[in-house]
Amino acid sequence: MGTLIDRPASDAHTAHARLFAPLRLGSRLNLPNRLAVAPMTRVSATAEGLATPQMAGYYEAFAAGGFGLVITEGIYTDKAHAQGYLFQPGLADDAQRDAWRSVVDRVHAHGGRIVAQLMHAGALSQGNPHRIPSKGPSAVLPKGQQMTFYRGDGPYRMPEAMSDEDIAEAIDGFAQAARRAQQAGFDGVEVHGANGYLLDQFLTTHTNLREDRYGGSLDNRLRLTVDVIQAVRRSTTAGFTVGVRSSQGKVNDFTHKWAGGEADAAQIFRTLGALPIDYLHTTEFEAWRPAFGEQGPSLAALARRHVPVPVLANGSLHDAMQADGVLARDEADFVSLGRGALTHPDWPARLRAGELLETFDRGLLAPIADLANAARHREERRGQRPGGLS
């Protein structure tokens, strides 16, 4: 099943012209359109965290399919406590840096731009071969269960509270990973401050019980994100794009909302907007829905009120009308797609041509959300179609 854009290709392009307008991030990064690939964990690297040829083909397909910006899956930043999943790629050493070069080159060969998302899992680590136990802002047991499609099993483990030395090591890990990303040829980095991972754990009151400069007030709980972004900027050269991702919901606490509502959102976004960033990436389940309650602005719209840089909106925007509507209402400057990009790596080209946009098939991510499973699933589906045709 899918949605057919039933109009001539030229009309399809006109109907969604906003999505295909160029956009500039920072002083140097020019995007050919407003369509980005959202970061999606694929647990398909080698056991040593090296990007593979299969991953290079995966990312290349998005650029060849017309996405103006590709954001990688979360990449772990150090060989201490950052890694969240087995077979997650890293930028924690030079070998990992070098393995990314072919990925970057193949995206660039199609005129695409690629940003490395830098991630520290913190207390949500469920597959770290480097150091155990996991570390977080406080010794608080995470909610929920580990994610089986990322090879997790059972409840999360109790983390240890991070010391000042642990925090300094995590900050330096982000900075060094950003430096390696620039050396590998990436067009920028996105600091992962969302979805319940380390920086979000520090922001969240029930996971941050600290009484030092990193706990208590909202300003203090934001301090680690501020320190990380400033360190990332210092470790890279002028003009290198730096973004940050922000959310309310978490991978283990999907419906979480900021307790202070719009007032908290305003303070968070003003703080982030005052940092040396080039874009802010917000994510909700449905990007156009009110961020708080039944009425009011979306999270992306709130961000756009309070930050001076472009806002990237994510959340169920594989529906082209919803994606276009977010831009038309000035709630965001560009949009990122997850499920739509997985379904059709050439989603932008299909939209321009008025071709069929199929619904997302969850079999692409089950039982394991890696590229090998997705390839097997697509092959099985082709074999089930008449004549074995795709």
N, C-alpha and C positions, 0 to 999 in steps of 0.2 A: 504494500500500500504506500501511497505517497501523494504529493500535491503536484499537479501539473500547472505550470505557469503558461496558460493558454493564450499566448499572444505572439506576434512576430518578435524576433530577437531585438530589433531596434526599439520596439515599444516596451519590451521587458526592461531594457537598459534605462529608458526614459522614466519608467515608473519607479525605479529604485536608484535614480541618479545620485541621491545623497550618499548611498553606500559606495559609490564608485568615484567620489570626489577625492582629490589628493589631500594629504595632511602632513604637516611638519611637526616632528617632535624635537624639542630642544633646538640647538643651533645647526645640526647637521643631518638628522635622520629624516629623509623625505619618503613618505609612504605613497604608493600609487593609488590606494583606496582606503576605505574605512573598515576593512574586514581583516580581523586577526584570528589566528588559531589560538584557542585557550590552552593553558598548560594542563596536561593530562598525564597522570602517572602511568607508565607502561611497563615498568619492571622488566626491561628487556636488554639491559647492559650485561657485560660479563660479570662474573663474581667479583672481579677486582674493580668494578665501577667504570669500565671502559665502554664508550659508545661503539656500536658495531656497524658493519655495512648494512644490515637490515634496518637499523635505526636511521642511517643516512638516507636510505630509500624512502622510509616513512616520512621524514621531514621534507625531503625533496618534493614529494608528491603534492604537498600543500602549496609550495611555491609555484610548481608547474600548473596547479589548478587555479591559480589566480589570487590567492590570499596575499595581501600586501605585507602582512607581518605575521611571523611565526614565533610563538613563545614556547619554549621547551617545557617539558615536564620538570618538576622540581628536582634540582641537582644538589646533592649534598656538598657541604662546604668545607668539612674538615674530617680528619680521621680520629676524632675524639668521640663526640656524642651526636653529631649532626645526622648521620644516616638513619633514614626511617624504615627502609625496606630492603630486603635482599634483592640483588640484581638492579638496584637503583644506580643510575650513573652519577659520577662525581666530577668535581673540579678541585679536588683536594691535593692533587700532586701533578707533576709535569706530564706523566704518562697519560693521565686522564685528560689533561689539556690537549695534548697532541692528538688523541683519539677523536676529539670534537672537530678537528680541522676539516676533515672530509665532509662532515655533516654541513658545516657552515659553507664550504665551497659549493656544495651541490645546491643549496638553497640560493646562494648568490648567483649561480649560473642561470637561474630562471628569473632574475630580477627581484627576487624576494629579499626581505630583511628578516633577521633572526635575533632574538633576544634570549638570553639564558636566565631562567628563573632560579634564583639561589634560595635554598631551603635548609632549615635546621628543624628536625622533627621534635626535638626536646622530649617531653614526657610521652609523646605518642610513638616513639620509636618501637618498631616491632621486628626489626631485622638489622641489627648493627653488629658486624663481626669485629669491630675495633675495640670498643670499651663498653663494659657493663658495670653497674646498671645504667638505665637511662637517667638523664638529668632534666630537671625543669625548674621553674621559679621556686616551687615549694614541694614538699613531700605530700602530694595530694594524688590519690588514685584517680586516673582518668575515667570518665564515664564510658560506658559501652564496652563493646568487644572489638578485638583486633579485626582487621579487614581480611577476610579469607581470600578475596580475589587478588590481594597483594601478598599472599602466602602467609597470612597471620592466622593464629589459632588461639581461641580462648580470650579471657579478659586481659586488659593491659596490665603491665606490671607496675608496682609502686616505684616511682622515681625518687631519686635523691634531690634535695634542694641544692641549687648551684651556689658555689662559693664565688667570691669576687674573682678568684683566679679562673674559674670555669667561665664566668661571664666575659672576662677579658679574652679568653681563648676563643669563645664563640664569635665575638666581634671581629677579632683578627682573622678568623676563618672566613667570614663573609668578605672581608677586604681582600684577602689573598685570592679567594675564588673569583672575585670580580676582576682582579688584575690578570689572572690566567684566562678568563673569558675574553678580555680584550686582546690578549696575546694570541688566542686561538682564532681571532677574526670576527667574533660576535659583534653585532651592531650596538649591543647594550646589554644591561642586566635588569632583571626585575627582582626586587627584594620581596620575598614571600612573607608578608605580615598577616596572613589570613588563615582561615580554615582550621584553626585550633593548633597550629604548629607553634614553635617556640616563641616567636615574637607575639603571637596572639595569646599564648598562655600567660605571658607577662601582662598583657592588657586586661585579661579577664579576672574579675574579682574572686571567683571561687577557685581558681587555680593559682592565684598569686596572693599568698598570705604573708608576704615579706613585710618587714618593718624598717627596711633600709631605704636608700634613695631610689630603688627600683620597685617599691611597693607602696600601697596606701592610696594616695591621690591619683587621679587620672593622669596628671602630668608625669608623676613618677612612674606609673605603669606603662606610659608611652616612651619612657626614657631609653629603653633598650633599642626600640625601633629607631629613635632619633640617633643614638650613638652608632648603630649599624649603618644607617644611610650616610651619615657624615664620614664614617670610615671608608665606605665603598667609594664615595666621591673623591676622597683624598688619595685612594690607591689607584685611580684611573685618571686618564688625561682629559683635558678640557674637550668638550664636545661629545664625549662618550655618553650614550643615553643611559639614564638611570630611572627606573620606575619602581613603584611599590604597589603591592596588592593588599586590599583590605576587605574584610567581610564581617558579618555578624555570626552566621552559622558556621559550624565546624564539622569536620568529617565524623566526629564522634558525638556531636551535640547539634543536630541539624537545625533545630528551631530556636537556637539561642538568639536573644535580642539584647542590645545594649540597655542597661538598666535605666540610664538617664534619658533615653529616647532621643529626640532631635537635639536636645542640648548637648548630650554626649557626642552625637555625630558632628555637630558644629565644632566642638572643641578638638575632636580627633582630626577632622579634616583640616581645620585651620593650622594645627600643629604640623601635619604632614605637608600641607601646602607651603609652609614657610621654609621647608627643607630644600636642598638643592636637587630636586627631582624634575623629571621631564614629562611624566604622566602618572596618573593614579588609576589603578585598576580595581573596580568594585565588582563583587560577585554576590549574587543572591540566587535562589532557585528560579524565580521569574523576575527578571531585572526591572520590569515595568511596574510591579506591584508596590503599594505603599510600604515604606520601610518599617513603619510602626502603626499598628491598628488597621482599621478598615479604610481610612482615608489619609490623604497627605502625600508628600513627595516620596519618590523612590530613593533608595540609597544612592544611586548614581546621581540623581538630581540634587540631593543634599550635598554630595561631594562637589558637584559643579558650582554650587553657590559659594563654596568656601575655599576652593583651590584655584590658583591662577594658571594651572597647566591643563592640558587636555585630559578628559576623563574617558576611560575605557570601560564599557559596561558589559557584564557577562551574566548569563542566566536565561536559558531556554530561548535564545534569540536565533535558533535555527529556523524559526518561522520568519520568513523574509518581511512580512508585514509588521511584525513586532519589532524586528531589527530596525526597519526604516522608521517606524513610529517613534522609537527612542531618540533617534537623531532629529526627526521632524519637530518633536516637542522640546528640543534643546536640553534633554536630560543627560546627554553624553555626546562626545565628539567622535567616538568610534566604538565598534562592538567586537567582542570575541565570541567564537563558536567552539563548543566542545562536541556535543553529540552530532551536530550537523556536519562538522569537519570529519569526524570518524566515519559517518555514513558516506559522505562524498568529499574526498580530498579536493575535488574540483568544484566544490559548492559555488564559488563566485562565477566560474565559467558557465556552469549550468544555469544559474540565475540569469546571467546576461543573455543566454541563448533561449530562455523560456523552456528549459527541459525539466523532466520529472525530478522532483526532490522527494526521495523516499523517507519514510519514518525510520527512526533509529531502531536498530536490532540489538537487543541486549546480549545476544549470543556473542557479539564481538568482544565482550569483556568478561565472559564467563566460560569455564569456572575460574580461569586466571586472566587478568587484564593485560596480558603481554601480547607482543606482536605475533608470536608463533600461534597462539590460540586464534587470533583474528584471521590469520592467513588460512588456517585449517577450516575455520567456520565459513569463510567466503568460498573456499573450494568445495565444501560440502553443499552449500547452497547452489553453486553453479551446477553441480552434478544432479541436483533435484529438479532443475528446470528442464523443460522440454528440449531435447536435443543437446542437453548439457551446455546451453548457451548462457552467457551472463547477461 
